[in-house]
């Protein structure tokens, strides 16, 4: 019995030790908990230790349980810090000391969206995060001078979002971004970028799949930027809406982007009077979404080869100058996979659609608002009824 009792005690002690080791493996590392508390104080430097509601649960010993913090299950190191809209807007611009983030040696994801960041103290601390894969800095107040030129040191970075800031012609963006060979997603939309700020860089990002450049001042009149863009063979989604693009700035490039599935060219100055741009566009066999809203397309320039885009599912042509485009009927009739078609706010009449609609057997959404349709033609009524 004594031996049995001894075995029982040993078993209990083994179980307790395993549980303790497991708990230790899951719990927050003390040095990183302290670093997070320093970060908390930096974000909202209130008097009397007040706390902004977003961070009010940053209390207790285990920081892995705090909101916006994620830890590795194997090492207990902090691997994710997500602090979107964590700063009280009444406190004004924030200049974080980037060495605070350098204390998280295994950090893979950092989200500082909408925190009024105007720049960095010791920016090299941010660039020391060798394991960082995702960096989100949108909706801040970063400009050319405050964007760290050492971003190229983040050799593991795959996803970078610096949208909705005040970037115009940052030397650091060209120099730094060119080194990010693993980057698959880049969002620079809603800034004040112009061609020269990107010309020397884009072609080096050979892994890029998603590129957001909407809401800038791009014209693509510089050959370098078109050449760079043309080299992105893996690009699947390209957003160029709300710029100053015209036909000539795109003509030499589009056809090379053979992997493209989404193309946003809305809110530009496109007329498609150049045959080169139509040819390039119509060669994108994998394209599923094409947005041409708010341009200057009319009947004569409308590409009749759109029917070649056999994978197309979503097409927006709203807010143009289309009236009775022969090419439109001919081209659209071939889009058997089309599920969403937007033609609102043009000058379309019954004849321009009568012979086509009935062929679009996959169509689920059709917008014909704000046109000159009367449906007095039996053909168009028959087509829409199918």
N, C-alpha and C positions, 0 to 999 in steps of 0.2 A: 504493500500500500504506500509505504514511504517513497518507493521509486516512482510509482504512478503519480503521487502528489508532486514529486520533484519535476517530472515531465510536464505536468500541468502548469506549474509555475513558469518553467522555461517557455512553454507555448504562449502563455499570456504575455511574457516579457517580449517575445519575438513579435507578436501581434502589435503590441504597443509601439515597439521600435519602428516597425514598418509603417504604421499610421503616422508616427511623428515625422518619418522621412518623407512620406507622401505629402503631408501638410506643409513641411518645409519647402518641398518642391513646388507647391502651388502658391505659397504666400509671397507677398511683395518683398523685394529686396529693400533693406532699410535705406541704403544710400540713394536708391532711386525714389523711394517715398519722400525723402527729404528734398530731393531735386524737384519733384512735382509740387511740393509745398512752396518752394522758392518761385516756381513758375506761376503758381496761383497768386502769390503776392505781387508778382511783377505785372500780371495781366490787369488786375484791379487793385491799384495801390490806394485803397480807402484808408481814411483815418479810423481809429477805434476798431480795427480788425473786422469791419463789416464784410459781407460776402455777397457777390453778385449771384442771383439764383442759379445760373448755369453750373456753378461750381460748389453749391452748398452741400453736396454729398461727398466732397473731398475731405472726409474725416475718417478716423479709425486707423488701424494698423495695417490693414491689407489694401494697398493702393490698387491691386488688380481688380478689386470690386468697385472701384470708383467709376462714375460715368465718364465715358470718353477715353478710358484707359483699357488697353488690352495687353495681356502678358503671354509669354510662351509657356505652354504646359510642361515643357521639359526643363527649361532653365530658370523660369520665373522672371526673366528680364522683361521689361516693358518693350513691346514691339510695335505698339500703336498708340498715338496720342491724337485725339480728334476733338478739337476745341472750336468748332464753328460757332461764331457769334457769342463768344465767351466774355468779351470785354464790354463793359458798360459804355454806351455811346457818349454819355455826358462827360466822360473823362478825357475825350479828345484823342489825339494821335498817340500811338504806342510805338516805342522804339525798343523792342526786346533785346536783351543781351543773348546773343546766339549761343554763347557758351553754356547756357542753361540746357540746351538741347543736346550738346555734345556729351553730356553725362550719361545719355542713354545709348550705350555702345551697340545694342542690337536693334535699334529702332528701324522699322521697315516702312511705317506709314505715319505721315504728319499732316494734319489738316488744321490750318489756321485761317479758314475762310471768314471774311467779314469781321475783322478785329481792328480795323483802322491802323494797320501797320504802315508807318511812314518810312521805315528804314531799320537798320540793324546796328547794334553795338557789337563789336567783335564778330563780323559776319563769317569769318573763317571757322567759327564754331559750328555753324550750320553746314558748312561744306566738308566737315570731318565725318559726316554720317555715311560711312562707306557701304552700309547695308540698306540704306533708304531706297525703297522702290517707288513710293508714291509721295508727292509733295503738292499740296493744295494751298494756294495763296490768293485765290480770287477775291474780288470785292474788298480790296485794301487800297492804300494810297501810295503804292510803290511807283517810283519814277526811274528814269535812266540812271541817276546817280546812286539810288538806294538799292538797286537790284545787284546782289552779289555777283561779281565777275568770276568767282571761283566755282560757279555751279557745275562747270565741267568736271570737277573733282568727284561728283556724285556718280561714280561709275556703274552703280547698280540701278540707277533711276530708270523706271519704265513709264511712269505717268506723271506729267508735270502740267499744272493748271495755274497760270498767272493771268487769267482773264479779268476784265473789268478793273484795270488799274490805270496808271498814267504813263505808260511806256510810250516813247516816241521814236527814239533812235538810239537805243542802248548798245554801246560798244560791247558791254559785257554779255549781252544776249547773243550776239553773233559769236563771240569768242568762247563763251561758256557753253552754249548749247551745242556747238559743233563737236564737243567731246562726248556727248551722251549717246553712245553707240547702241545702247539697249532700249532707248526711248521708243515706245510704241504709241503713246498718246501725248499730244501737245496741244494745249488750249491757250491761245494768245488773243482770243476775241475780245472785242470792246476795249481796245486801247487806241492809241494814236499812231500806230506803226505805219511807216511808209516803205517803199520798196528797198531802199538802201539798207535798212535795218535788218533785212532778212537775206539779202541777195547772196552773200558769201557763205551761208550756213546750211540752208535747207537740204541741199544735195547730199550732205554728209550723214544725215539721219536715216540710214539705210533700213532700219527696223521699223520705221514709222508706219502705223496703220490708220490712225485717226488724227486729222489735222484740222484745227479750228482757227480760222483767221477772219471770221466775220466781224463787221463793225469796226473797220480800220480805214486807213486812207490809201489803200493799195491800188495801184494802176497797172502793175506788171509791165511797165514800159521799159524796165531794165532787163536786158537779156539774161543776166545772171539768175534772176529769181525764177524765170520761166524754165531755164535750163536745170536749175536745182530741183524744182518741183517735178520736172519730167523724169528725174532719176529715181523717184520714190516708187519703186516697182511693187512694193507691198501695200501701198496705200489703198484702203478700202472705203474710207469715209472722208470727204473733203468738203469743208464748209467755207465758202467765200462770199456769203451774202453781205449786203450793205457795205460795199466798197465802191470804187470808182472804175471798175473794169469795163472795157469795151471789147469788141471782137478781136482786134489785132493783138491785144495783150494775152489772149488765150489760144489763139489759132494754132500755134506751133507745138502745143503741149498736150492737150487733152487726150489725143489718141494713144499716147504712150502709157497712160495710167490704166493698164489692162485689168487690174484687180479691183477697180473702183465699183462700189455698190451703191454709194450715196453721194450725190453731187448737188450742192446748194449754190446756185448762182443768182439768187433772188436779190432784188433791190440794187441793181447795177445799171449799166448803160448799154446793154447788149441789144443789137439789132439782127445779128446773124446774116448780115449782108455779105459777109466774107464766106466763100465756099469752104475755106480751110477749117473754120470752126465747126461748121455743120458736119464735115467729113470726120473730124476728130471726135465729136460728140457721138455720132452715130456708130462709131466703131467700138463703143464701150459695151460689150456683149453681156457683161455681168451686172450692169447697172439695174438697181431695183427702185431707187428713189431719185427723181429729178425735179428740182424746184427752180422754176424760171419766173416766179412771180415778180411783178413790178419791174419790168424792163421795157423795151421799146420794140417788141416784136410786132410785125404786121404781116399781112397776107403774103406779100412778095418774098419776105425773108424767112418765113417759117420753114424749117427744114422738113422736106417731104420724106427724108430717110429715117424719121423717128420710128417707123415700123420695123427697122432693123434691131431695135432694142427689145429683143424677145423676152428678156427677163424682167422688164419694167413692170412694177406693181403700183407705184405712186407717182403721179404726174400733176404738177401744179403749173398752170399757165394763166392764172388770174392776173388782173390789172395790167393788161397789155393793150395793143391796138388791133386785135384780131377781129376781122369782120366776116369774110367769107373765104378762108384760105383753102384752096384746092389741096395743097399739100397736107393740110390738117386732116381732112377726111381720108386721104389716101394713106397717110402715115399712121394715124390712130387706129385704123381698121385692123392693122396687123398685130396689135398689142393684146394678145389673147389672155395674158396673165394680169392685166390691169385691174386693180381692185378699187382704186381711188383716183378720180379725175376731177380737177378743179379748174373751171373755165369762167368763173365769175368776173364781173366788171370788165367785159370786152364789148365788142359791137356785133356779136354773132347774131345771125338770123337763121331762119328755119333751114334754108337750103344748105348751109355750111355743115350741118350735122345730120341731115336726113338720111344719107346713105351709109352712115357709119355706126351709129350707136348700137344697133341691133347685133353687130358682130362682137361686141365687147361682153362676152358671156360670163366673165368672172367679176364684172363690175359690181361693187357694193355701195360705193359713195359717188354721187354725181352732183356737182355744184354748177348750176347754170344761172345763178342769180345776177341781176343787174346787166342784162343784155337786151337785145331787140327781138326776142322770140315771141311769136304769136301762136305757134302750133297749129296754124291753119293748114299746114301740109300734113296729109295723112301719113306720109312716110316717117316724119319725125315722131309722131305720136306712136306709130307702130314700133319704131326703134326703141323708144324709152319704155314702152310697155313690156319689152322682153328682158 
